[in-house]
Amino acid sequence: MKITFQVSLYPVGRPDFKPPIDAFVASLRADGLTPRVHETCTIGAGPLDEVLAAVRKAYAAAAAGGDAVMVLTVANGAPTREELERLNPR
């Protein structure tokens, strides 16, 4: 099943919070996903099992470096990439 996902990572209590977020997104890319980073979230799509495995791995690495909160939304039948671009112009 192909899904669309939206994920946000919040490294808690870390004065330099950007490196864990950058590493999180890099991990998703290394696992074959093509996430698009927005100001407050990262959006992508792929097969459910692959997305969940990649997100789990990326979150485990982020949490190993300190406290981290992750919010994940998963949907099948979600808007297409073109619809998302129209709804969220950059």
Jmol script that loads the backbone (N, CA, C; Angstrom):
load data "model"
ATOM      1  N   MET A   1       0.832  -1.164   0.000  1.00  0.00           N
ATOM      2  CA  MET A   1       0.000   0.000   0.000  1.00  0.00           C
ATOM      3  C   MET A   1       0.889   1.245   0.000  1.00  0.00           C
ATOM      4  N   LYS A   2       0.633   2.160  -0.924  1.00  0.00           N
ATOM      5  CA  LYS A   2       1.384   3.409  -0.968  1.00  0.00           C
ATOM      6  C   LYS A   2       0.684   4.440  -0.085  1.00  0.00           C
ATOM      7  N   ILE A   3       1.484   5.155   0.667  1.00  0.00           N
ATOM      8  CA  ILE A   3       0.941   6.154   1.587  1.00  0.00           C
ATOM      9  C   ILE A   3       1.675   7.489   1.410  1.00  0.00           C
ATOM     10  N   THR A   4       1.072   8.515   1.941  1.00  0.00           N
ATOM     11  CA  THR A   4       1.713   9.818   2.072  1.00  0.00           C
ATOM     12  C   THR A   4       1.958  10.019   3.563  1.00  0.00           C
ATOM     13  N   PHE A   5       3.085  10.637   3.909  1.00  0.00           N
ATOM     14  CA  PHE A   5       3.355  10.868   5.322  1.00  0.00           C
ATOM     15  C   PHE A   5       3.790  12.305   5.560  1.00  0.00           C
ATOM     16  N   GLN A   6       3.536  12.731   6.770  1.00  0.00           N
ATOM     17  CA  GLN A   6       4.019  14.025   7.258  1.00  0.00           C
ATOM     18  C   GLN A   6       4.635  13.748   8.616  1.00  0.00           C
ATOM     19  N   VAL A   7       5.860  14.181   8.807  1.00  0.00           N
ATOM     20  CA  VAL A   7       6.551  13.916  10.062  1.00  0.00           C
ATOM     21  C   VAL A   7       7.236  15.193  10.549  1.00  0.00           C
ATOM     22  N   SER A   8       7.197  15.379  11.856  1.00  0.00           N
ATOM     23  CA  SER A   8       7.913  16.492  12.484  1.00  0.00           C
ATOM     24  C   SER A   8       8.728  15.926  13.631  1.00  0.00           C
ATOM     25  N   LEU A   9       9.979  16.339  13.720  1.00  0.00           N
ATOM     26  CA  LEU A   9      10.874  15.905  14.797  1.00  0.00           C
ATOM     27  C   LEU A   9      11.225  17.123  15.638  1.00  0.00           C
ATOM     28  N   TYR A  10      11.091  16.961  16.952  1.00  0.00           N
ATOM     29  CA  TYR A  10      11.406  18.040  17.883  1.00  0.00           C
ATOM     30  C   TYR A  10      12.447  17.553  18.882  1.00  0.00           C
ATOM     31  N   PRO A  11      13.740  17.873  18.659  1.00  0.00           N
ATOM     32  CA  PRO A  11      14.762  17.527  19.645  1.00  0.00           C
ATOM     33  C   PRO A  11      14.553  18.405  20.889  1.00  0.00           C
ATOM     34  N   VAL A  12      14.247  17.788  22.001  1.00  0.00           N
ATOM     35  CA  VAL A  12      13.870  18.513  23.213  1.00  0.00           C
ATOM     36  C   VAL A  12      15.089  18.812  24.077  1.00  0.00           C
ATOM     37  N   GLY A  13      15.172  20.052  24.540  1.00  0.00           N
ATOM     38  CA  GLY A  13      16.224  20.433  25.472  1.00  0.00           C
ATOM     39  C   GLY A  13      17.615  20.456  24.874  1.00  0.00           C
ATOM     40  N   ARG A  14      17.709  20.588  23.565  1.00  0.00           N
ATOM     41  CA  ARG A  14      19.016  20.644  22.913  1.00  0.00           C
ATOM     42  C   ARG A  14      19.223  22.051  22.366  1.00  0.00           C
ATOM     43  N   PRO A  15      20.268  22.730  22.816  1.00  0.00           N
ATOM     44  CA  PRO A  15      20.484  24.099  22.338  1.00  0.00           C
ATOM     45  C   PRO A  15      20.712  24.163  20.825  1.00  0.00           C
ATOM     46  N   ASP A  16      21.337  23.137  20.258  1.00  0.00           N
ATOM     47  CA  ASP A  16      21.572  23.096  18.815  1.00  0.00           C
ATOM     48  C   ASP A  16      20.670  22.013  18.232  1.00  0.00           C
ATOM     49  N   PHE A  17      19.432  22.380  17.914  1.00  0.00           N
ATOM     50  CA  PHE A  17      18.428  21.403  17.504  1.00  0.00           C
ATOM     51  C   PHE A  17      18.455  21.075  16.013  1.00  0.00           C
ATOM     52  N   LYS A  18      19.134  21.872  15.201  1.00  0.00           N
ATOM     53  CA  LYS A  18      19.108  21.634  13.757  1.00  0.00           C
ATOM     54  C   LYS A  18      19.869  20.375  13.318  1.00  0.00           C
ATOM     55  N   PRO A  19      21.053  20.074  13.867  1.00  0.00           N
ATOM     56  CA  PRO A  19      21.758  18.863  13.421  1.00  0.00           C
ATOM     57  C   PRO A  19      20.946  17.571  13.561  1.00  0.00           C
ATOM     58  N   PRO A  20      20.206  17.356  14.672  1.00  0.00           N
ATOM     59  CA  PRO A  20      19.405  16.127  14.730  1.00  0.00           C
ATOM     60  C   PRO A  20      18.303  16.082  13.668  1.00  0.00           C
ATOM     61  N   ILE A  21      17.728  17.227  13.349  1.00  0.00           N
ATOM     62  CA  ILE A  21      16.696  17.271  12.314  1.00  0.00           C
ATOM     63  C   ILE A  21      17.313  16.987  10.949  1.00  0.00           C
ATOM     64  N   ASP A  22      18.457  17.599  10.673  1.00  0.00           N
ATOM     65  CA  ASP A  22      19.157  17.344   9.408  1.00  0.00           C
ATOM     66  C   ASP A  22      19.520  15.862   9.277  1.00  0.00           C
ATOM     67  N   ALA A  23      19.998  15.264  10.361  1.00  0.00           N
ATOM     68  CA  ALA A  23      20.369  13.849  10.342  1.00  0.00           C
ATOM     69  C   ALA A  23      19.125  12.965  10.143  1.00  0.00           C
ATOM     70  N   PHE A  24      18.004  13.354  10.725  1.00  0.00           N
ATOM     71  CA  PHE A  24      16.750  12.624  10.572  1.00  0.00           C
ATOM     72  C   PHE A  24      16.343  12.587   9.103  1.00  0.00           C
ATOM     73  N   VAL A  25      16.347  13.739   8.454  1.00  0.00           N
ATOM     74  CA  VAL A  25      15.968  13.821   7.034  1.00  0.00           C
ATOM     75  C   VAL A  25      16.979  13.067   6.173  1.00  0.00           C
ATOM     76  N   ALA A  26      18.258  13.199   6.483  1.00  0.00           N
ATOM     77  CA  ALA A  26      19.295  12.480   5.722  1.00  0.00           C
ATOM     78  C   ALA A  26      19.100  10.975   5.839  1.00  0.00           C
ATOM     79  N   SER A  27      18.689  10.494   7.003  1.00  0.00           N
ATOM     80  CA  SER A  27      18.446   9.071   7.193  1.00  0.00           C
ATOM     81  C   SER A  27      17.273   8.600   6.338  1.00  0.00           C
ATOM     82  N   LEU A  28      16.213   9.413   6.267  1.00  0.00           N
ATOM     83  CA  LEU A  28      15.078   9.058   5.409  1.00  0.00           C
ATOM     84  C   LEU A  28      15.523   8.946   3.956  1.00  0.00           C
ATOM     85  N   ARG A  29      16.350   9.895   3.531  1.00  0.00           N
ATOM     86  CA  ARG A  29      16.854   9.868   2.143  1.00  0.00           C
ATOM     87  C   ARG A  29      17.746   8.664   1.900  1.00  0.00           C
ATOM     88  N   ALA A  30      18.584   8.347   2.860  1.00  0.00           N
ATOM     89  CA  ALA A  30      19.489   7.200   2.720  1.00  0.00           C
ATOM     90  C   ALA A  30      18.711   5.888   2.598  1.00  0.00           C
ATOM     91  N   ASP A  31      17.510   5.855   3.151  1.00  0.00           N
ATOM     92  CA  ASP A  31      16.674   4.663   3.057  1.00  0.00           C
ATOM     93  C   ASP A  31      15.764   4.680   1.841  1.00  0.00           C
ATOM     94  N   GLY A  32      16.032   5.599   0.900  1.00  0.00           N
ATOM     95  CA  GLY A  32      15.344   5.579  -0.381  1.00  0.00           C
ATOM     96  C   GLY A  32      14.096   6.426  -0.492  1.00  0.00           C
ATOM     97  N   LEU A  33      13.750   7.162   0.559  1.00  0.00           N
ATOM     98  CA  LEU A  33      12.593   8.051   0.480  1.00  0.00           C
ATOM     99  C   LEU A  33      13.018   9.393  -0.111  1.00  0.00           C
ATOM    100  N   THR A  34      12.063  10.156  -0.595  1.00  0.00           N
ATOM    101  CA  THR A  34      12.358  11.481  -1.144  1.00  0.00           C
ATOM    102  C   THR A  34      11.541  12.523  -0.382  1.00  0.00           C
ATOM    103  N   PRO A  35      11.922  12.769   0.863  1.00  0.00           N
ATOM    104  CA  PRO A  35      11.170  13.719   1.674  1.00  0.00           C
ATOM    105  C   PRO A  35      11.368  15.156   1.202  1.00  0.00           C
ATOM    106  N   ARG A  36      10.316  15.943   1.359  1.00  0.00           N
ATOM    107  CA  ARG A  36      10.371  17.375   1.053  1.00  0.00           C
ATOM    108  C   ARG A  36      10.237  18.124   2.365  1.00  0.00           C
ATOM    109  N   VAL A  37      11.245  18.894   2.682  1.00  0.00           N
ATOM    110  CA  VAL A  37      11.297  19.601   3.965  1.00  0.00           C
ATOM    111  C   VAL A  37      10.580  20.935   3.847  1.00  0.00           C
ATOM    112  N   HIS A  38       9.681  21.169   4.780  1.00  0.00           N
ATOM    113  CA  HIS A  38       8.976  22.441   4.899  1.00  0.00           C
ATOM    114  C   HIS A  38       9.390  23.080   6.223  1.00  0.00           C
ATOM    115  N   GLU A  39       8.832  24.214   6.528  1.00  0.00           N
ATOM    116  CA  GLU A  39       9.248  24.949   7.720  1.00  0.00           C
ATOM    117  C   GLU A  39       9.022  24.166   9.013  1.00  0.00           C
ATOM    118  N   THR A  40       7.904  23.454   9.116  1.00  0.00           N
ATOM    119  CA  THR A  40       7.583  22.773  10.373  1.00  0.00           C
ATOM    120  C   THR A  40       7.386  21.274  10.238  1.00  0.00           C
ATOM    121  N   CYS A  41       7.567  20.745   9.043  1.00  0.00           N
ATOM    122  CA  CYS A  41       7.374  19.308   8.854  1.00  0.00           C
ATOM    123  C   CYS A  41       8.108  18.833   7.609  1.00  0.00           C
ATOM    124  N   THR A  42       8.144  17.545   7.459  1.00  0.00           N
ATOM    125  CA  THR A  42       8.707  16.906   6.279  1.00  0.00           C
ATOM    126  C   THR A  42       7.622  16.017   5.697  1.00  0.00           C
ATOM    127  N   ILE A  43       7.437  16.087   4.382  1.00  0.00           N
ATOM    128  CA  ILE A  43       6.379  15.352   3.708  1.00  0.00           C
ATOM    129  C   ILE A  43       6.998  14.421   2.671  1.00  0.00           C
ATOM    130  N   GLY A  44       6.421  13.245   2.526  1.00  0.00           N
ATOM    131  CA  GLY A  44       6.899  12.310   1.525  1.00  0.00           C
ATOM    132  C   GLY A  44       5.861  11.250   1.248  1.00  0.00           C
ATOM    133  N   ALA A  45       6.245  10.274   0.456  1.00  0.00           N
ATOM    134  CA  ALA A  45       5.347   9.185   0.097  1.00  0.00           C
ATOM    135  C   ALA A  45       6.167   7.941  -0.171  1.00  0.00           C
ATOM    136  N   GLY A  46       5.495   6.801  -0.118  1.00  0.00           N
ATOM    137  CA  GLY A  46       6.148   5.541  -0.419  1.00  0.00           C
ATOM    138  C   GLY A  46       5.328   4.377   0.087  1.00  0.00           C
ATOM    139  N   PRO A  47       5.844   3.185  -0.109  1.00  0.00           N
ATOM    140  CA  PRO A  47       5.159   2.002   0.418  1.00  0.00           C
ATOM    141  C   PRO A  47       5.139   2.038   1.955  1.00  0.00           C
ATOM    142  N   LEU A  48       4.007   1.686   2.524  1.00  0.00           N
ATOM    143  CA  LEU A  48       3.822   1.779   3.975  1.00  0.00           C
ATOM    144  C   LEU A  48       4.959   1.134   4.760  1.00  0.00           C
ATOM    145  N   ASP A  49       5.307  -0.104   4.452  1.00  0.00           N
ATOM    146  CA  ASP A  49       6.338  -0.803   5.214  1.00  0.00           C
ATOM    147  C   ASP A  49       7.691  -0.096   5.126  1.00  0.00           C
ATOM    148  N   GLU A  50       8.032   0.409   3.941  1.00  0.00           N
ATOM    149  CA  GLU A  50       9.313   1.097   3.768  1.00  0.00           C
ATOM    150  C   GLU A  50       9.332   2.420   4.519  1.00  0.00           C
ATOM    151  N   VAL A  51       8.236   3.162   4.461  1.00  0.00           N
ATOM    152  CA  VAL A  51       8.162   4.445   5.174  1.00  0.00           C
ATOM    153  C   VAL A  51       8.279   4.224   6.675  1.00  0.00           C
ATOM    154  N   LEU A  52       7.502   3.288   7.205  1.00  0.00           N
ATOM    155  CA  LEU A  52       7.542   3.052   8.648  1.00  0.00           C
ATOM    156  C   LEU A  52       8.908   2.565   9.111  1.00  0.00           C
ATOM    157  N   ALA A  53       9.551   1.711   8.329  1.00  0.00           N
ATOM    158  CA  ALA A  53      10.887   1.232   8.697  1.00  0.00           C
ATOM    159  C   ALA A  53      11.893   2.380   8.691  1.00  0.00           C
ATOM    160  N   ALA A  54      11.825   3.239   7.677  1.00  0.00           N
ATOM    161  CA  ALA A  54      12.763   4.360   7.582  1.00  0.00           C
ATOM    162  C   ALA A  54      12.535   5.370   8.702  1.00  0.00           C
ATOM    163  N   VAL A  55      11.284   5.672   8.993  1.00  0.00           N
ATOM    164  CA  VAL A  55      10.968   6.624  10.063  1.00  0.00           C
ATOM    165  C   VAL A  55      11.380   6.056  11.421  1.00  0.00           C
ATOM    166  N   ARG A  56      11.134   4.775  11.622  1.00  0.00           N
ATOM    167  CA  ARG A  56      11.525   4.145  12.892  1.00  0.00           C
ATOM    168  C   ARG A  56      13.032   4.228  13.099  1.00  0.00           C
ATOM    169  N   LYS A  57      13.784   3.919  12.052  1.00  0.00           N
ATOM    170  CA  LYS A  57      15.252   3.960  12.137  1.00  0.00           C
ATOM    171  C   LYS A  57      15.741   5.385  12.399  1.00  0.00           C
ATOM    172  N   ALA A  58      15.190   6.348  11.676  1.00  0.00           N
ATOM    173  CA  ALA A  58      15.605   7.743  11.833  1.00  0.00           C
ATOM    174  C   ALA A  58      15.266   8.261  13.230  1.00  0.00           C
ATOM    175  N   TYR A  59      14.092   7.889  13.737  1.00  0.00           N
ATOM    176  CA  TYR A  59      13.701   8.337  15.072  1.00  0.00           C
ATOM    177  C   TYR A  59      14.571   7.695  16.147  1.00  0.00           C
ATOM    178  N   ALA A  60      14.867   6.422  16.004  1.00  0.00           N
ATOM    179  CA  ALA A  60      15.720   5.743  16.984  1.00  0.00           C
ATOM    180  C   ALA A  60      17.075   6.427  17.084  1.00  0.00           C
ATOM    181  N   ALA A  61      17.630   6.815  15.939  1.00  0.00           N
ATOM    182  CA  ALA A  61      18.921   7.518  15.950  1.00  0.00           C
ATOM    183  C   ALA A  61      18.795   8.881  16.618  1.00  0.00           C
ATOM    184  N   ALA A  62      17.715   9.601  16.322  1.00  0.00           N
ATOM    185  CA  ALA A  62      17.517  10.921  16.934  1.00  0.00           C
ATOM    186  C   ALA A  62      17.339  10.793  18.448  1.00  0.00           C
ATOM    187  N   ALA A  63      16.569   9.811  18.887  1.00  0.00           N
ATOM    188  CA  ALA A  63      16.321   9.622  20.313  1.00  0.00           C
ATOM    189  C   ALA A  63      17.557   9.122  21.050  1.00  0.00           C
ATOM    190  N   ALA A  64      18.444   8.437  20.338  1.00  0.00           N
ATOM    191  CA  ALA A  64      19.681   7.978  20.968  1.00  0.00           C
ATOM    192  C   ALA A  64      20.580   9.149  21.343  1.00  0.00           C
ATOM    193  N   GLY A  65      20.401  10.281  20.654  1.00  0.00           N
ATOM    194  CA  GLY A  65      21.214  11.459  20.929  1.00  0.00           C
ATOM    195  C   GLY A  65      20.632  12.382  21.984  1.00  0.00           C
ATOM    196  N   GLY A  66      19.468  12.063  22.508  1.00  0.00           N
ATOM    197  CA  GLY A  66      18.821  12.894  23.517  1.00  0.00           C
ATOM    198  C   GLY A  66      17.314  12.831  23.362  1.00  0.00           C
ATOM    199  N   ASP A  67      16.624  13.543  24.213  1.00  0.00           N
ATOM    200  CA  ASP A  67      15.166  13.527  24.164  1.00  0.00           C
ATOM    201  C   ASP A  67      14.671  14.049  22.824  1.00  0.00           C
ATOM    202  N   ALA A  68      13.640  13.410  22.300  1.00  0.00           N
ATOM    203  CA  ALA A  68      13.079  13.822  21.015  1.00  0.00           C
ATOM    204  C   ALA A  68      11.604  13.445  20.951  1.00  0.00           C
ATOM    205  N   VAL A  69      10.815  14.358  20.425  1.00  0.00           N
ATOM    206  CA  VAL A  69       9.398  14.114  20.185  1.00  0.00           C
ATOM    207  C   VAL A  69       9.209  14.045  18.673  1.00  0.00           C
ATOM    208  N   MET A  70       8.424  13.060  18.223  1.00  0.00           N
ATOM    209  CA  MET A  70       8.127  12.940  16.800  1.00  0.00           C
ATOM    210  C   MET A  70       6.616  12.865  16.639  1.00  0.00           C
ATOM    211  N   VAL A  71       6.112  13.604  15.659  1.00  0.00           N
ATOM    212  CA  VAL A  71       4.697  13.546  15.298  1.00  0.00           C
ATOM    213  C   VAL A  71       4.636  13.025  13.868  1.00  0.00           C
ATOM    214  N   LEU A  72       3.888  11.938  13.665  1.00  0.00           N
ATOM    215  CA  LEU A  72       3.810  11.297  12.359  1.00  0.00           C
ATOM    216  C   LEU A  72       2.357  11.145  11.954  1.00  0.00           C
ATOM    217  N   THR A  73       2.039  11.582  10.745  1.00  0.00           N
ATOM    218  CA  THR A  73       0.721  11.385  10.161  1.00  0.00           C
ATOM    219  C   THR A  73       0.900  10.549   8.902  1.00  0.00           C
ATOM    220  N   VAL A  74       0.079   9.508   8.775  1.00  0.00           N
ATOM    221  CA  VAL A  74       0.142   8.611   7.632  1.00  0.00           C
ATOM    222  C   VAL A  74      -1.252   8.527   7.025  1.00  0.00           C
ATOM    223  N   ALA A  75      -1.317   8.597   5.687  1.00  0.00           N
ATOM    224  CA  ALA A  75      -2.615   8.512   5.025  1.00  0.00           C
ATOM    225  C   ALA A  75      -2.488   7.802   3.690  1.00  0.00           C
ATOM    226  N   ASN A  76      -3.455   6.959   3.391  1.00  0.00           N
ATOM    227  CA  ASN A  76      -3.572   6.456   2.030  1.00  0.00           C
ATOM    228  C   ASN A  76      -4.722   7.231   1.397  1.00  0.00           C
ATOM    229  N   GLY A  77      -4.712   7.389   0.104  1.00  0.00           N
ATOM    230  CA  GLY A  77      -5.736   8.195  -0.546  1.00  0.00           C
ATOM    231  C   GLY A  77      -5.575   9.676  -0.264  1.00  0.00           C
ATOM    232  N   ALA A  78      -4.364  10.075   0.112  1.00  0.00           N
ATOM    233  CA  ALA A  78      -4.092  11.478   0.428  1.00  0.00           C
ATOM    234  C   ALA A  78      -3.918  12.277  -0.859  1.00  0.00           C
ATOM    235  N   PRO A  79      -3.834  13.594  -0.741  1.00  0.00           N
ATOM    236  CA  PRO A  79      -3.618  14.411  -1.942  1.00  0.00           C
ATOM    237  C   PRO A  79      -2.337  14.008  -2.675  1.00  0.00           C
ATOM    238  N   THR A  80      -2.344  14.203  -3.976  1.00  0.00           N
ATOM    239  CA  THR A  80      -1.151  13.947  -4.774  1.00  0.00           C
ATOM    240  C   THR A  80      -0.114  15.030  -4.484  1.00  0.00           C
ATOM    241  N   ARG A  81       1.092  14.810  -4.935  1.00  0.00           N
ATOM    242  CA  ARG A  81       2.157  15.792  -4.758  1.00  0.00           C
ATOM    243  C   ARG A  81       1.770  17.121  -5.408  1.00  0.00           C
ATOM    244  N   GLU A  82       1.134  17.056  -6.567  1.00  0.00           N
ATOM    245  CA  GLU A  82       0.717  18.271  -7.264  1.00  0.00           C
ATOM    246  C   GLU A  82      -0.333  19.018  -6.448  1.00  0.00           C
ATOM    247  N   GLU A  83      -1.265  18.278  -5.847  1.00  0.00           N
ATOM    248  CA  GLU A  83      -2.279  18.914  -5.006  1.00  0.00           C
ATOM    249  C   GLU A  83      -1.651  19.549  -3.775  1.00  0.00           C
ATOM    250  N   LEU A  84      -0.672  18.869  -3.193  1.00  0.00           N
ATOM    251  CA  LEU A  84       0.021  19.429  -2.032  1.00  0.00           C
ATOM    252  C   LEU A  84       0.754  20.716  -2.394  1.00  0.00           C
ATOM    253  N   GLU A  85       1.414  20.727  -3.559  1.00  0.00           N
ATOM    254  CA  GLU A  85       2.113  21.935  -3.999  1.00  0.00           C
ATOM    255  C   GLU A  85       1.133  23.104  -4.174  1.00  0.00           C
ATOM    256  N   ARG A  86      -0.023  22.804  -4.729  1.00  0.00           N
ATOM    257  CA  ARG A  86      -1.038  23.848  -4.931  1.00  0.00           C
ATOM    258  C   ARG A  86      -1.551  24.356  -3.583  1.00  0.00           C
ATOM    259  N   LEU A  87      -1.743  23.453  -2.628  1.00  0.00           N
ATOM    260  CA  LEU A  87      -2.254  23.839  -1.323  1.00  0.00           C
ATOM    261  C   LEU A  87      -1.203  24.503  -0.445  1.00  0.00           C
ATOM    262  N   ASN A  88       0.070  24.165  -0.675  1.00  0.00           N
ATOM    263  CA  ASN A  88       1.187  24.672   0.143  1.00  0.00           C
ATOM    264  C   ASN A  88       2.247  25.310  -0.740  1.00  0.00           C
ATOM    265  N   PRO A  89       1.927  26.421  -1.400  1.00  0.00           N
ATOM    266  CA  PRO A  89       2.937  27.031  -2.282  1.00  0.00           C
ATOM    267  C   PRO A  89       4.124  27.516  -1.466  1.00  0.00           C
ATOM    268  N   ARG A  90       5.272  27.441  -2.068  1.00  0.00           N
ATOM    269  CA  ARG A  90       6.491  27.892  -1.373  1.00  0.00           C
ATOM    270  C   ARG A  90       6.858  29.268  -1.796  1.00  0.00           C
TER     271      ARG A  90
END
end "model"
wireframe off; spacefill off
backbone 0.3
color backbone group
